[in-house]
Amino acid sequence: LAAPRTEEVASVAADVVEANGEKRKMRVLAAEDNKTNQLVFRKMVKALDIDLKFAGNGREAVELYQSFEPDLVFMDISMPEMDGKEATRAIRTLEAESGKHVPVLALTAHAMGGDKEEIMSAGMDQFLTKPLRKAEIYAAIGGYQPKGVQPVRADEAAA
């Protein structure tokens, strides 16, 4: 797995403190239309102290990107209404106006030759293949955690 670039993590580090002065949880958006895959993803990250929301298609992902303001997006590629590539392009268009950059990680079962390049050209930051592995998800979340939010893992809280 490629490590996130420092400037990418820094660009999403805004507003990490809640109104009450407490550090907020890392916000993670998972765009996944399959309910079973949503359940599996939720179980994989249940030990992490994050604020997790799901979008059932690409259009919902773009809407939640704007209202939820995630720190990290896991984007399924094959979804109804608007696929993950279209949704990522829409997010990147919004970011061109705002100047911020939220890492978007492709989630796909499409691992054929040429698929990765096509998917990455839509503006993805990283490419993860299904079936997902817990260690990859944890590494991605930990690697893209903005400075100043609550630690995502309980054992990091003591550090």
C-alpha positions as CSV (number, residue, x, y, z in Angstrom):
1,L,0.0,0.0,0.0
2,A,1.2,3.4,-0.9
3,A,1.6,5.8,2.0
4,P,-0.5,9.0,1.8
5,R,1.3,12.1,0.8
6,T,1.7,14.5,3.7
7,E,0.1,17.4,1.9
8,E,-3.0,15.3,1.3
9,V,-3.5,14.5,4.9
10,A,-2.8,18.2,5.9
11,S,-5.4,19.4,3.4
12,V,-8.2,17.7,5.2
13,A,-7.1,18.6,8.7
14,A,-9.4,21.6,9.0
15,D,-12.2,21.8,11.6
16,V,-11.0,18.9,13.8
17,V,-12.3,20.4,17.0
18,E,-16.0,20.2,17.9
19,A,-17.9,23.2,19.4
20,N,-17.4,21.9,22.9
21,G,-13.6,21.9,22.5
22,E,-13.2,18.1,22.1
23,K,-11.4,16.6,19.2
24,R,-13.8,15.1,16.7
25,K,-13.8,11.6,15.4
26,M,-12.3,10.9,12.0
27,R,-15.1,10.9,9.4
28,V,-15.2,8.0,7.0
29,L,-17.6,7.7,4.1
30,A,-18.0,4.3,2.5
31,A,-19.9,4.3,-0.9
32,E,-21.1,0.7,-1.3
33,D,-24.4,-0.4,-2.8
34,N,-24.3,-4.0,-1.6
35,K,-25.9,-4.3,1.9
36,T,-23.8,-7.4,2.7
37,N,-20.6,-5.6,1.8
38,Q,-21.7,-2.7,4.0
39,L,-22.2,-5.1,6.9
40,V,-18.8,-6.7,6.3
41,F,-17.1,-3.3,6.1
42,R,-18.9,-2.1,9.3
43,K,-17.8,-5.3,11.2
44,M,-14.2,-4.8,10.0
45,V,-14.0,-1.3,11.4
46,K,-16.2,-1.7,14.5
47,A,-13.1,-1.6,16.8
48,L,-12.1,1.8,15.4
49,D,-13.3,5.0,16.9
50,I,-14.5,6.6,13.7
51,D,-17.7,8.3,12.5
52,L,-18.8,6.0,9.6
53,K,-21.5,6.7,7.1
54,F,-22.6,4.7,4.1
55,A,-23.8,5.9,0.7
56,G,-25.8,3.4,-1.4
57,N,-24.7,4.8,-4.8
58,G,-22.4,7.3,-6.3
59,R,-25.0,10.1,-6.3
60,E,-25.5,9.7,-2.5
61,A,-21.7,9.6,-2.1
62,V,-21.4,13.0,-3.7
63,E,-24.2,14.4,-1.6
64,L,-22.7,13.0,1.6
65,Y,-19.3,14.3,0.6
66,Q,-20.8,17.8,0.8
67,S,-22.9,17.4,3.9
68,F,-20.8,14.9,6.0
69,E,-17.4,16.4,5.0
70,P,-15.5,13.1,5.3
71,D,-11.8,12.8,5.9
72,L,-11.6,9.7,3.8
73,V,-13.8,8.0,1.2
74,F,-13.9,4.4,0.3
75,M,-15.6,4.3,-3.1
76,D,-17.0,1.1,-4.7
77,I,-16.6,1.3,-8.5
78,S,-19.7,-0.6,-9.6
79,M,-22.8,1.1,-8.2
80,P,-26.2,2.1,-9.6
81,E,-27.3,5.6,-10.7
82,M,-23.7,6.9,-10.7
83,D,-20.7,4.7,-10.5
84,G,-17.6,5.3,-8.4
85,K,-15.6,6.8,-11.2
86,E,-18.3,9.3,-12.0
87,A,-18.8,10.1,-8.3
88,T,-15.0,10.6,-7.8
89,R,-14.9,13.0,-10.8
90,A,-17.8,14.9,-9.3
91,I,-16.0,15.2,-5.9
92,R,-12.8,16.3,-7.6
93,T,-14.8,19.0,-9.5
94,L,-16.2,20.3,-6.1
95,E,-12.7,20.2,-4.7
96,A,-11.3,22.3,-7.5
97,E,-13.7,25.0,-6.4
98,S,-12.9,24.6,-2.6
99,G,-9.2,23.9,-2.8
100,K,-9.4,20.9,-0.5
101,H,-8.5,17.3,-1.2
102,V,-10.1,14.3,0.5
103,P,-8.5,10.9,-0.3
104,V,-10.7,8.6,-2.3
105,L,-9.9,4.9,-2.3
106,A,-11.3,2.7,-5.0
107,L,-12.9,-0.6,-3.8
108,T,-13.4,-3.0,-6.7
109,A,-13.5,-6.6,-7.7
110,H,-12.3,-5.5,-11.2
111,A,-8.7,-6.3,-11.0
112,M,-8.1,-7.1,-14.7
113,G,-5.2,-5.7,-16.7
114,G,-5.8,-2.0,-17.4
115,D,-8.7,-1.6,-14.9
116,K,-6.5,-0.1,-12.3
117,E,-5.1,2.6,-14.6
118,E,-8.7,3.5,-15.8
119,I,-10.0,3.7,-12.3
120,M,-7.1,5.7,-11.0
121,S,-7.5,8.2,-13.8
122,A,-10.9,9.1,-12.4
123,G,-9.0,10.8,-9.5
124,M,-8.7,8.0,-7.0
125,D,-5.8,8.1,-4.5
126,Q,-5.5,4.4,-3.9
127,F,-6.8,1.1,-5.3
128,L,-8.0,-1.7,-3.0
129,T,-9.4,-5.0,-4.4
130,K,-12.2,-7.1,-3.1
131,P,-12.5,-9.1,-1.0
132,L,-11.3,-6.5,1.4
133,R,-8.9,-7.4,4.1
134,K,-9.1,-5.9,7.5
135,A,-5.4,-5.0,7.7
136,E,-5.7,-3.0,4.4
137,I,-8.7,-1.1,5.7
138,Y,-6.9,-0.3,9.0
139,A,-3.8,0.7,7.2
140,A,-5.7,3.1,4.9
141,I,-7.7,4.6,7.8
142,G,-4.6,5.1,10.0
143,G,-2.5,6.3,7.1
144,Y,-5.0,9.0,6.1
145,Q,-6.1,10.1,9.6
146,P,-5.8,13.9,9.8
147,K,-3.8,15.4,12.5
148,G,-5.8,16.6,15.5
149,V,-8.7,14.2,15.4
150,Q,-9.3,11.6,18.1
151,P,-7.1,8.5,17.7
152,V,-8.9,6.0,15.6
153,R,-7.7,3.0,17.6
154,A,-8.0,2.7,21.4
155,D,-4.4,1.6,21.7
156,E,-3.3,4.9,20.1
157,A,-5.1,6.9,22.7
158,A,-2.4,6.0,25.3
159,A,0.4,7.1,22.9
